[in-house]
Amino acid sequence: MKQRSNFVAIFLVLFLSELLVTEAVTCSVIELFPCAGAIMSSQPPSSACCIKLREQKPCLCGYLKNPSLKQYVNSPNAQRVAKTCGVSTPSC
């Protein structure tokens, strides 16, 4: 009986650890296309924008280091969109 409970415990640990594995984010600025309208104007971000922005959060430092993207990611409108979506601006 003790062997069976040990087996169940090991199985549960392995099963639960699989659930905690997260998918890696593929950094692609194209993924932020739903945010383009809100960043280029003063319109509020859509829910699709916020979802994509949250997904791409680990990539924001890379975008900030890219000279051709920095001006957009660091713009006041982009910061407004991020704040509205609940995404903190990273300090890289």
C-alpha positions as semicolon CSV with decimal commas, in nm:
position;residue;x (nm);y (nm);z (nm)
1;M;0,000;0,000;0,000
2;K;0,286;0,233;0,084
3;Q;0,443;0,176;-0,261
4;R;0,116;0,265;-0,426
5;S;0,084;0,595;-0,237
6;N;0,447;0,680;-0,324
7;F;0,371;0,612;-0,689
8;V;0,062;0,834;-0,675
9;A;0,263;1,114;-0,509
10;I;0,539;1,093;-0,772
11;F;0,283;1,088;-1,051
12;L;0,109;1,397;-0,911
13;V;0,437;1,587;-0,880
14;L;0,531;1,505;-1,239
15;F;0,184;1,583;-1,370
16;L;0,162;1,917;-1,188
17;S;0,511;2,020;-1,297
18;E;0,403;1,969;-1,659
19;L;0,112;2,206;-1,603
20;L;0,345;2,477;-1,476
21;V;0,566;2,474;-1,786
22;T;0,505;2,791;-1,985
23;E;0,543;2,840;-2,355
24;A;0,828;3,054;-2,478
25;V;0,731;3,382;-2,637
26;T;0,836;3,442;-2,995
27;C;0,940;3,806;-3,012
28;S;0,788;3,959;-3,321
29;V;0,691;4,324;-3,338
30;I;0,429;4,223;-3,598
31;E;0,238;4,065;-3,307
32;L;0,175;4,419;-3,177
33;F;-0,009;4,523;-3,493
34;P;-0,344;4,536;-3,306
35;C;-0,189;4,821;-3,102
36;A;-0,082;5,032;-3,401
37;G;-0,397;5,244;-3,409
38;A;-0,381;5,323;-3,038
39;I;-0,008;5,399;-3,049
40;M;-0,034;5,621;-3,357
41;S;-0,335;5,815;-3,226
42;S;-0,509;5,880;-2,899
43;Q;-0,772;5,608;-2,934
44;P;-0,798;5,354;-2,651
45;P;-0,633;5,014;-2,703
46;S;-0,852;4,721;-2,801
47;S;-0,868;4,404;-2,595
48;A;-0,672;4,229;-2,874
49;C;-0,401;4,493;-2,835
50;C;-0,380;4,439;-2,459
51;I;-0,363;4,061;-2,499
52;K;-0,080;4,087;-2,751
53;L;0,102;4,349;-2,544
54;R;0,091;4,121;-2,238
55;E;0,217;3,829;-2,449
56;Q;0,503;4,038;-2,589
57;K;0,604;4,194;-2,254
58;P;0,921;3,979;-2,229
59;C;1,025;4,122;-2,567
60;L;0,987;4,492;-2,485
61;C;1,351;4,541;-2,379
62;G;1,465;4,398;-2,711
63;Y;1,232;4,635;-2,895
64;L;1,365;4,928;-2,691
65;K;1,721;4,837;-2,789
66;N;1,629;4,833;-3,158
67;P;1,693;5,186;-3,296
68;S;1,412;5,158;-3,552
69;L;1,155;5,049;-3,291
70;K;1,265;5,249;-2,986
71;Q;1,086;5,567;-3,090
72;Y;0,755;5,382;-3,110
73;V;0,791;5,168;-2,799
74;N;0,914;5,463;-2,594
75;S;0,657;5,715;-2,723
76;P;0,406;5,877;-2,487
77;N;0,118;5,704;-2,669
78;A;0,284;5,363;-2,638
79;Q;0,338;5,423;-2,269
80;R;-0,029;5,526;-2,235
81;V;-0,139;5,209;-2,414
82;A;0,084;4,994;-2,194
83;K;-0,050;5,160;-1,879
84;T;-0,411;5,119;-1,996
85;C;-0,343;4,751;-2,062
86;G;-0,179;4,705;-1,723
87;V;0,167;4,639;-1,866
88;S;0,451;4,810;-1,682
89;T;0,723;4,972;-1,887
90;P;1,041;4,769;-1,834
91;S;1,361;4,926;-1,713
92;C;1,622;4,767;-1,934
